[in-house]
Amino acid sequence: MGNLLEYSGIVTKIRGMEAKLLTPDQFTEIVNLGSVPEIVEYLKKNTAYADVLETLGEDQIHRGNIEKVLTQSLYHDYTKIYRFCGQKQRRFMKLIMKNYEIDLINYCLRIVINHYRQPFDLNYKRAFFDRYSQISIEKLITSRTTDELVENLKGTEYYAPLRKLKDSQDVTLYDYNLTLDLYFYISTWKEQKKLLGKKDLELFIHERGSKIDLLNLQWIYRAKKYYNMKPADIYLLLIPIHYKLSTDQIKEIVEAPGLEEMHNAVNRTVYAKHYQFRQKIADFNIEQIYADCLHHLYTVDLRHNPYSLAEINTYFFLKEEELKKLTTAMECVRYSLSPGETLAYIGGKTR
């Protein structure tokens, strides 16, 4: 009864928002359109994106501006849900906010490291970050070097882990990104154990632990397939948290001599057995496996625990996946890929 009373308002609000997410049939209609302006017009007439897209004039309909307004729709959803949260749920919402903060820092690092001429275009994020974030966009946009950027994060939790890189030699954008990713997963894993009640903590550990396992599998696969990295270097990439993958299983996967052996080792894990992604190596798509496993995980947890943090977690997962699919679909249509090819990219199915 406690959870029912605690979450009833949030659940009612989120279910109303979830009903407005795009359906598979709508994605099929989108990929069959002939141009990006046609997709924008379709979204205006048929979806909940109408309000944010109405702010774009005809001469502003290009990928950069569309991505900005789609991001704003995510921020609007965050704001709507935050208003319905009690103090405990708001502490959890701050954990979700950290994802957006790290995305922002990574964007700014990319700008200063690559010396872009028109560096920062963050006004569309400013109001949201001013309200919910510990980070000052006003400070960040004055940065012209990585050292300045790190100093402009002083007073936030990200300053200490990034400052450790300051005196290192030949630090790359990849090093900064990896440091932030590891900090995020390690710190939030410890932090939530102090903040959440028993039931919510069980859900958090299940969902976050599974995500960490799947991310580690994804990073091992990429390191082997695309970069031919040695095991000693791969271990440095991994989040040092094991949930359903034992130390021995990680060792077997990392130290597998080739992709075929790695693939066989992955197929012996609980994730291959439980989520049924045993595929031939030629068809092995680790990114799609990652998305499919998380989709299954979140939706099953929500079905079993409807009045819990699973409602919040599942909604943001579905919304963020929708935005990725929309962005990818528009890019595919822009480059004249067939509907079948586009659906394959976004993990959909042809009729």
QUILIN-V576283 format. One record per residue. N is the residue number from 1. RES is the residue in one letter. PSI is psi in radians with two decimals (* if undefined). Layout:
BEGIN
N,RES,PSI / N,RES,PSI
END
This chain:
BEGIN
1,M,-0.63 / 2,G,-0.85 / 3,N,-0.63 / 4,L,-0.82 / 5,L,-0.67 / 6,E,-0.56 / 7,Y,-0.05 / 8,S,-0.76 / 9,G,-0.76 / 10,I,-0.79 / 11,V,-0.77 / 12,T,-0.78 / 13,K,-0.83 / 14,I,-0.66 / 15,R,-0.61 / 16,G,-0.70 / 17,M,-0.67 / 18,E,-0.58 / 19,A,-0.33 / 20,K,-0.03 / 21,L,2.72 / 22,L,2.47 / 23,T,2.83 / 24,P,-0.66 / 25,D,-0.66 / 26,Q,-0.69 / 27,F,-0.64 / 28,T,-0.72 / 29,E,-0.70 / 30,I,-0.80 / 31,V,-0.24 / 32,N,-0.01 / 33,L,2.81 / 34,G,-0.21 / 35,S,2.90 / 36,V,-0.77 / 37,P,-0.61 / 38,E,-0.67 / 39,I,-0.77 / 40,V,-0.76 / 41,E,-0.69 / 42,Y,-0.79 / 43,L,-0.64 / 44,K,-0.69 / 45,K,-0.45 / 46,N,-0.03 / 47,T,3.05 / 48,A,-0.04 / 49,Y,-0.02 / 50,A,-0.80 / 51,D,-0.83 / 52,V,-0.58 / 53,L,-0.39 / 54,E,-0.33 / 55,T,-0.21 / 56,L,2.25 / 57,G,2.95 / 58,E,-0.61 / 59,D,-0.05 / 60,Q,0.08 / 61,I,1.49 / 62,H,2.95 / 63,R,-0.82 / 64,G,-0.85 / 65,N,-0.65 / 66,I,-0.75 / 67,E,-0.64 / 68,K,-0.82 / 69,V,-0.53 / 70,L,-0.68 / 71,T,-0.70 / 72,Q,-0.56 / 73,S,-0.61 / 74,L,-0.76 / 75,Y,-0.66 / 76,H,-0.70 / 77,D,-0.71 / 78,Y,-0.80 / 79,T,-0.76 / 80,K,-0.79 / 81,I,-0.71 / 82,Y,-0.68 / 83,R,-0.47 / 84,F,-0.06 / 85,C,2.56 / 86,G,-3.07 / 87,Q,-0.70 / 88,K,-0.77 / 89,Q,-0.56 / 90,R,-0.57 / 91,R,-0.65 / 92,F,-0.64 / 93,M,-0.53 / 94,K,-0.52 / 95,L,-0.74 / 96,I,-0.67 / 97,M,-0.57 / 98,K,-0.55 / 99,N,-0.78 / 100,Y,-0.60 / 101,E,-0.74 / 102,I,-0.66 / 103,D,-0.73 / 104,L,-0.81 / 105,I,-0.75 / 106,N,-0.68 / 107,Y,-0.81 / 108,C,-0.67 / 109,L,-0.73 / 110,R,-0.68 / 111,I,-0.89 / 112,V,-0.60 / 113,I,-0.62 / 114,N,-0.02 / 115,H,0.85 / 116,Y,2.50 / 117,R,-0.79 / 118,Q,1.48 / 119,P,-0.93 / 120,F,2.25 / 121,D,1.33 / 122,L,0.20 / 123,N,-0.56 / 124,Y,-0.27 / 125,K,-0.23 / 126,R,-0.85 / 127,A,-0.72 / 128,F,-0.80 / 129,F,-0.62 / 130,D,-0.56 / 131,R,-0.68 / 132,Y,-0.18 / 133,S,2.72 / 134,Q,-0.16 / 135,I,2.41 / 136,S,1.93 / 137,I,-0.61 / 138,E,-0.67 / 139,K,-0.77 / 140,L,-0.66 / 141,I,-0.12 / 142,T,-0.12 / 143,S,2.38 / 144,R,-0.19 / 145,T,2.88 / 146,T,-0.65 / 147,D,-0.77 / 148,E,-0.71 / 149,L,-0.79 / 150,V,-0.75 / 151,E,-0.56 / 152,N,-0.08 / 153,L,0.07 / 154,K,2.38 / 155,G,-0.14 / 156,T,2.90 / 157,E,-0.24 / 158,Y,-0.19 / 159,Y,-0.86 / 160,A,-0.89 / 161,P,-0.61 / 162,L,-0.57 / 163,R,-0.49 / 164,K,-0.41 / 165,L,-0.21 / 166,K,-0.74 / 167,D,0.12 / 168,S,2.74 / 169,Q,2.47 / 170,D,0.84 / 171,V,2.30 / 172,T,2.98 / 173,L,-0.67 / 174,Y,-0.71 / 175,D,-0.74 / 176,Y,-0.80 / 177,N,-0.77 / 178,L,-0.74 / 179,T,-0.76 / 180,L,-0.73 / 181,D,-0.83 / 182,L,-0.73 / 183,Y,-0.78 / 184,F,-0.90 / 185,Y,-0.69 / 186,I,-0.79 / 187,S,-0.74 / 188,T,-0.53 / 189,W,-0.74 / 190,K,-0.72 / 191,E,-0.77 / 192,Q,-0.42 / 193,K,-0.41 / 194,K,-0.37 / 195,L,-0.55 / 196,L,2.62 / 197,G,3.03 / 198,K,-0.90 / 199,K,-0.79 / 200,D,-0.62 / 201,L,-0.71 / 202,E,-0.75 / 203,L,-0.77 / 204,F,-0.82 / 205,I,-0.74 / 206,H,-0.85 / 207,E,-0.82 / 208,R,-0.68 / 209,G,-0.76 / 210,S,-0.72 / 211,K,-0.71 / 212,I,-0.78 / 213,D,-0.82 / 214,L,-0.64 / 215,L,-0.76 / 216,N,-0.72 / 217,L,-0.75 / 218,Q,-0.78 / 219,W,-0.64 / 220,I,-0.81 / 221,Y,-0.83 / 222,R,-0.73 / 223,A,-0.67 / 224,K,-0.82 / 225,K,-0.77 / 226,Y,-0.40 / 227,Y,-0.09 / 228,N,0.76 / 229,M,2.63 / 230,K,2.67 / 231,P,-0.73 / 232,A,-0.64 / 233,D,-0.58 / 234,I,-0.71 / 235,Y,-0.56 / 236,L,-0.37 / 237,L,-0.39 / 238,L,2.53 / 239,I,2.15 / 240,P,0.88 / 241,I,2.21 / 242,H,2.22 / 243,Y,-1.35 / 244,K,0.06 / 245,L,2.09 / 246,S,2.89 / 247,T,-0.69 / 248,D,-0.66 / 249,Q,-0.76 / 250,I,-0.76 / 251,K,-0.76 / 252,E,-0.72 / 253,I,-0.80 / 254,V,-0.72 / 255,E,0.16 / 256,A,2.35 / 257,P,-0.36 / 258,G,3.08 / 259,L,-0.65 / 260,E,-0.79 / 261,E,-0.67 / 262,M,-0.75 / 263,H,-0.75 / 264,N,-0.68 / 265,A,-0.70 / 266,V,-0.67 / 267,N,-0.19 / 268,R,-0.01 / 269,T,2.89 / 270,V,-0.49 / 271,Y,-0.69 / 272,A,-0.68 / 273,K,-0.77 / 274,H,-0.71 / 275,Y,0.05 / 276,Q,0.90 / 277,F,0.52 / 278,R,1.86 / 279,Q,2.77 / 280,K,2.61 / 281,I,-0.54 / 282,A,-0.48 / 283,D,0.10 / 284,F,2.02 / 285,N,1.68 / 286,I,-0.58 / 287,E,-0.72 / 288,Q,-0.65 / 289,I,-0.78 / 290,Y,-0.86 / 291,A,-0.74 / 292,D,-0.73 / 293,C,-0.77 / 294,L,-0.67 / 295,H,-0.80 / 296,H,-0.80 / 297,L,-0.89 / 298,Y,-0.75 / 299,T,-0.64 / 300,V,-0.77 / 301,D,-0.68 / 302,L,-0.69 / 303,R,-0.67 / 304,H,-0.40 / 305,N,1.19 / 306,P,-0.48 / 307,Y,1.35 / 308,S,-3.09 / 309,L,-0.30 / 310,A,-0.56 / 311,E,-0.80 / 312,I,-0.85 / 313,N,-0.83 / 314,T,-0.72 / 315,Y,-0.82 / 316,F,-0.59 / 317,F,-0.85 / 318,L,-0.71 / 319,K,-0.79 / 320,E,-0.65 / 321,E,-0.69 / 322,E,-0.75 / 323,L,-0.70 / 324,K,-0.77 / 325,K,-0.72 / 326,L,-0.80 / 327,T,-0.76 / 328,T,-0.75 / 329,A,-0.75 / 330,M,-0.68 / 331,E,-0.70 / 332,C,-0.75 / 333,V,-0.69 / 334,R,-0.65 / 335,Y,0.30 / 336,S,0.59 / 337,L,2.68 / 338,S,2.75 / 339,P,-0.70 / 340,G,-0.75 / 341,E,-0.71 / 342,T,-0.78 / 343,L,-0.62 / 344,A,-0.67 / 345,Y,-0.62 / 346,I,0.11 / 347,G,0.40 / 348,G,-3.02 / 349,K,2.55 / 350,T,2.74 / 351,R,*
END
